[in-house]
Structures are given as C-alpha cells and as structure tokens.
C-alpha cells in the first residue's frame, strides 16, 4: 500500500523513525525499488532514442510527476509538509535512476544511490557517500547528531529534507503551509526543484563517463 505521496509505507515509517538519516534511507530504498523499473523504461522506450534523448524523456516525465505530487499534497498545508517533501525526494530519486539507466549505467550498481546523495548535495562526492553507506565514513546520523533538528519527528523530517530537495523549496517554505493555497506553490516549487536536480543528473551521466559506471 502506498501513502504519503509516492513513498511506500515501510519507507515512510523508517524515515519518520530516523529523520536524521532520511536522505540515506530514501536513496537505499530507491535503489531497491527503482532498478527494475529503470531497466524496463530503457527496454520499452529506448528503441529509436539516443541516450541523451531518452534521458530527457525521463527528466521531463519526473518533473511533471513532482508537480502533480506537490499539487495534491499541498492541499493539506502544514499537515502534509513532511509527506510532501518525502514524496518529492522519492520522485527525484526515481528520476536519477531513470536518467542513469538511459545513459547506459547499471541501475543496480551500488554506486547509484551514492551518486544520488552526491547530486542532492548530501555528500561532496559519490565516493564519500558510498563510504558512509558502507559504514566506513561519517553517516548522516553522526553528521547531524548536534544539528538543529527539533520538534516532532515530522517537523524534524521536514527540516532535514528541505536542505536537500532544493533551495527553491526553502526560499518560500511558508507558502506551502497554507491549506489549499499551498497547492499551486508546492506544485511550482516541486517542479523547479526537480528540474534543478535533473539538470545536474543529465550533466553527470551525460558528460564524460564517471569512474563509477
């Protein structure tokens, strides 16, 4: 069963229980959930498309999805802020896996969630992200153990996710908190944030081959 936007219930419950590790948990869950769909996307839509064109299809599709998700959950204002942001991160994660697959990168490779974390800006490099995910480097929980996350778990989750889903969201966060009126603001911001991440993903996977392929 799927609630809270696009986020499956088991994922939602875990990130709500550990909001300080939300980006890592979403990236790891996305690597399990989206590898097969990314492969099917390339298999079905890839015929007749160059990798760059196929990646653009994935990019545009997920920008639309993020707008729809933002508009729907934005109707709830403050009550749905955390689910909205988690849903946005989930859609953005799916987009990155699809863009990577479109450019010929194995969506099942363990570097894909690490690259997602790097593209979000959670870690400076994919290598640093992978070390953290493997338990070698500093984990998100350790990094933010003395951070200013406060309040309820949903509020803490919102504070964590807004750091990484895009500056556009942070700049006009108050506009998302008004029920009904927050829907168009949320839709526009979600779309803009996803565009920003998507462009970074297109440049990363479409440029000179990273060594992590």
C-alpha positions as CSV (number, residue, x, y, z in Angstrom):
1,X,0.0,0.0,0.0
2,X,1.3,3.5,-0.9
3,X,0.5,6.6,1.1
4,X,2.1,9.9,1.7
5,X,2.6,10.8,-2.0
6,X,4.8,8.3,-3.7
7,X,6.5,6.9,-0.6
8,X,5.7,3.3,0.3
9,X,4.6,2.8,3.9
10,X,7.6,0.8,5.0
11,X,10.0,3.5,3.7
12,X,7.8,6.3,5.3
13,X,7.8,4.6,8.7
14,X,11.5,4.2,8.7
15,X,12.4,7.7,7.6
16,X,10.0,9.1,10.1
17,X,11.6,7.0,12.9
18,X,15.1,8.2,11.8
19,X,14.6,11.7,10.2
20,X,18.3,12.5,10.6
21,X,19.1,9.7,8.1
22,X,16.2,10.4,5.7
23,X,18.3,11.1,2.6
24,X,20.4,7.9,3.0
25,X,17.3,5.8,3.8
26,X,15.5,7.1,0.7
27,X,18.5,6.6,-1.5
28,X,18.9,3.0,-0.4
29,X,15.2,2.2,-0.7
30,X,15.1,3.8,-4.1
31,X,18.0,1.6,-5.3
32,X,15.9,-1.5,-4.4
33,X,12.6,-0.1,-5.7
34,X,13.6,1.6,-9.0
35,X,16.3,-0.5,-10.5
36,X,13.9,-2.9,-12.3
37,X,11.5,-0.1,-13.4
38,X,14.5,1.9,-14.8
39,X,15.6,-1.2,-16.8
40,X,12.0,-1.6,-18.2
41,X,11.9,2.0,-19.1
42,X,15.1,1.7,-21.2
43,X,13.8,-1.6,-22.7
44,X,10.4,-0.2,-23.7
45,X,11.1,3.4,-24.5
46,X,14.7,3.1,-25.7
47,X,14.1,1.9,-29.2
48,X,14.8,4.7,-31.6
49,X,16.1,7.1,-29.0
50,X,19.7,8.1,-28.4
51,X,20.7,8.0,-24.7
52,X,20.5,11.8,-24.3
53,X,17.0,11.9,-25.8
54,X,15.9,9.0,-23.6
55,X,17.3,10.7,-20.6
56,X,15.4,13.9,-21.5
57,X,12.2,11.9,-21.6
58,X,12.8,10.6,-18.1
59,X,13.7,14.1,-16.9
60,X,10.5,15.7,-18.3
61,X,8.3,12.9,-17.0
62,X,9.5,13.2,-13.5
63,X,9.3,17.0,-13.4
64,X,5.6,16.5,-14.3
65,X,5.2,13.9,-11.6
66,X,6.7,16.1,-9.0
67,X,4.3,18.9,-9.9
68,X,1.3,16.6,-9.6
69,X,2.6,15.2,-6.3
70,X,3.2,18.8,-4.9
71,X,-0.2,20.0,-6.0
72,X,-2.0,17.1,-4.5
73,X,-0.3,17.0,-1.1
74,X,0.0,20.8,-1.0
75,X,-3.7,20.9,-0.4
76,X,-3.1,19.9,3.2
77,X,-0.7,22.7,4.1
78,X,1.3,22.2,7.2
79,X,-0.3,18.8,7.9
80,X,1.2,17.3,4.7
81,X,4.5,19.1,4.6
82,X,6.7,16.2,5.6
83,X,4.9,13.7,3.4
84,X,5.1,16.2,0.5
85,X,8.9,16.6,0.9
86,X,9.4,12.9,1.3
87,X,7.3,12.3,-1.8
88,X,9.3,14.8,-3.7
89,X,12.6,13.2,-2.7
90,X,11.2,9.8,-3.7
91,X,10.2,11.1,-7.2
92,X,13.6,12.8,-7.6
93,X,15.4,9.6,-6.7
94,X,13.4,7.7,-9.3
95,X,14.3,10.3,-11.9
96,X,18.0,10.0,-11.2
97,X,17.9,6.2,-11.5
98,X,16.0,6.5,-14.8
99,X,18.4,9.1,-16.2
100,X,21.4,6.9,-15.2
101,X,19.8,3.9,-16.9
102,X,19.0,5.9,-20.1
103,X,22.7,6.7,-20.4
104,X,23.7,3.1,-20.0
105,X,24.6,2.9,-16.3
106,X,23.5,-0.2,-14.5
107,X,20.7,1.0,-12.1
108,X,21.5,-2.0,-9.8
109,X,25.1,-0.8,-9.3
110,X,25.9,0.1,-5.6
111,X,27.2,3.5,-6.7
112,X,23.8,4.7,-8.0
113,X,22.4,5.6,-4.5
114,X,25.8,7.1,-3.6
115,X,25.6,9.3,-6.8
116,X,22.1,10.3,-5.9
117,X,23.2,11.5,-2.4
118,X,26.1,13.4,-4.1
119,X,23.7,15.1,-6.6
120,X,21.5,16.1,-3.7
121,X,24.5,17.7,-2.1
122,X,24.3,15.4,1.0
123,X,27.9,14.4,0.4
124,X,30.6,16.2,-1.6
125,X,31.4,13.1,-3.8
126,X,29.8,9.8,-4.6
127,X,32.8,8.0,-3.1
128,X,32.3,9.7,0.2
129,X,28.6,8.8,0.1
130,X,29.4,5.2,-0.7
131,X,31.8,5.0,2.2
132,X,29.1,6.3,4.5
133,X,26.6,3.9,3.2
134,X,29.1,1.0,3.7
135,X,29.7,2.2,7.3
136,X,33.2,3.4,6.6
137,X,32.7,7.2,6.6
138,X,30.6,9.5,8.7
139,X,26.9,8.6,8.5
140,X,24.1,11.2,8.3
141,X,23.2,10.4,11.8
142,X,26.7,11.2,13.0
143,X,27.0,14.3,10.8
144,X,23.8,15.8,12.2
145,X,23.9,14.5,15.8
146,X,24.4,18.0,17.0
147,X,22.3,19.7,14.4
148,X,19.3,21.9,15.0
149,X,16.6,19.3,14.1
150,X,13.9,19.9,16.6
151,X,10.2,19.4,17.4
152,X,8.1,16.5,16.3
153,X,9.5,13.7,14.1
154,X,7.6,15.1,11.1
155,X,8.9,18.5,11.7
156,X,12.4,17.2,12.1
157,X,12.0,15.2,8.8
158,X,10.8,18.3,7.1
159,X,13.8,20.3,8.3
160,X,16.2,17.5,7.1
161,X,14.6,17.1,3.7
162,X,14.2,20.8,2.8
163,X,18.0,21.0,3.0
164,X,18.4,18.6,0.0
165,X,15.3,18.8,-2.1
166,X,16.2,22.2,-3.4
167,X,16.7,25.9,-2.4
168,X,13.5,26.8,-4.3
169,X,11.5,25.0,-1.6
170,X,13.4,26.6,1.3
171,X,13.0,30.1,0.0
172,X,9.2,30.1,0.0
173,X,8.5,27.3,2.6
174,X,5.8,29.4,4.3
175,X,3.7,29.5,1.1
176,X,3.4,25.7,1.3
177,X,2.0,25.7,4.8
178,X,-1.5,27.2,3.9
179,X,-4.1,24.6,3.1
180,X,-5.4,24.8,-0.5
181,X,-3.4,27.9,-1.2
182,X,-0.3,26.0,-0.7
183,X,-1.1,23.6,-3.6
184,X,0.0,25.7,-6.5
185,X,3.1,27.0,-4.6
186,X,4.0,23.4,-3.8
187,X,3.5,22.3,-7.4
188,X,5.7,25.0,-8.8
189,X,8.4,24.6,-6.2
190,X,8.5,20.8,-6.6
191,X,8.8,21.1,-10.4
192,X,11.5,23.7,-10.1
193,X,13.5,21.7,-7.5
194,X,13.2,18.6,-9.6
195,X,14.4,20.5,-12.7
196,X,17.5,21.6,-10.8
197,X,18.4,18.1,-9.7
198,X,17.5,16.7,-13.1
199,X,19.9,19.0,-14.9
200,X,22.7,18.0,-12.6
201,X,21.9,14.4,-13.3
202,X,21.8,14.9,-17.0
203,X,25.2,16.6,-16.9
204,X,26.7,14.0,-14.6
205,X,25.6,10.9,-16.6
206,X,25.7,12.5,-20.0
207,X,29.1,14.1,-19.6
208,X,32.5,12.3,-19.6
209,X,32.0,8.9,-18.0
210,X,32.4,9.0,-14.2
211,X,34.7,6.3,-12.9
212,X,31.7,4.7,-11.0
213,X,30.0,3.3,-14.1
